[in-house]
Amino acid sequence: MNAKVIVVTSGKGGVGKTTTTANIGAALAKLGEKVAVIDVDVGLRNLDVVMGLESRVVFDLVDVLEGKCRMSQALIRDKRVENLFLLPASQTRDKDALDPEVFKGVVRDLIETEGFDRILIDSPAGIESGFRTAAAPAEGALVVVNPEVSSVRDADRIIGLLEAQQVSEIRLVINRLRPKMVASGNMLSEADILDILGVKPIGIVPEDEGIIISTNVGEPAVLGKTKAGEAFMATARRLKGEDVPYPKFEEDKGFLAALRRLFGGA
């Protein structure tokens, strides 16, 4: 993806949007980019917890928007990954505190003044004002979808709204995939999701209990050794333009066949 400003969204809550933001942000930083991840879920912030930075929050996004602090005061630098920064959401305000035009100016300053290579914006669930604010400065979008009907339906709605806002690059991150269930016909496959949404994935992340552990301890999975962490790192590499193959699940013939169909293999 060429987009420097990417909104991570889903429509449906609970699909792993915040986890995706934290892990791809950390992965891009490990790959050499200067990355800021921004939590726009005002009132229900979680990105700081997932990243293990909650104890270091002093100022937040709303403080920056209202001019109560400088950008440098609100940005939290991750001590584990060089060039990874968090701009947290406010936990005491509501989404009406965000002005989309002012937010666009803040994001522009991060790129033009602060020198960030990439901005990832963690959007709140739904299609109301919070989503519209999060998507306002976006040039690209990662739509996180679980392989289930309700998640795919909501993703379809979100994709339509993103296209209406002229977001030029839209990719899917299929999260919590269970290859054995796909092979047995009890879970939507990548091909099924492509047929419905018409958007190709840039990442396929398997179901992995290691994600629960990493979230609870506040350490992105890409900093350890888990299947999900490896998948998020591969997603970040693809985002940067690398030709990274998808993992092989030898026991799941149907899953491999679906991947080959989806990505043009034999």
DAUR-V962151 format. One line per field, one symbol per residue. burial: I if it has 24 or more other C-alpha atoms within 12 Angstrom, else O. A space follows every 50 residues. Layout:
BEGIN
burial=???
END
This chain:
BEGIN
burial=IOIIIIIIIIIIIOIIIIIIIIIIIIIIIIIOIIIIIIIIIIIIIIIIII IIIIOOIIIIIIIIIOOOOOIIOIIIIIOOIOIIIIIIIIIOOOIOIIII OOIIOIIIIIOOOOOIIIIIIIIIIIIOOIIIIIIIIIIIIIIIIIIIOO IIOIIIIIIIIIOOOOIIIIIIIIIIIIIOOIIOOOIIIIIIIIOOIOII IIIIIIIIOIIOOIIOOIIIIIIIOIIIIIIIIIIIIIIIOOOOOIOOOO OOOIIIIIIOOIOOOO
END
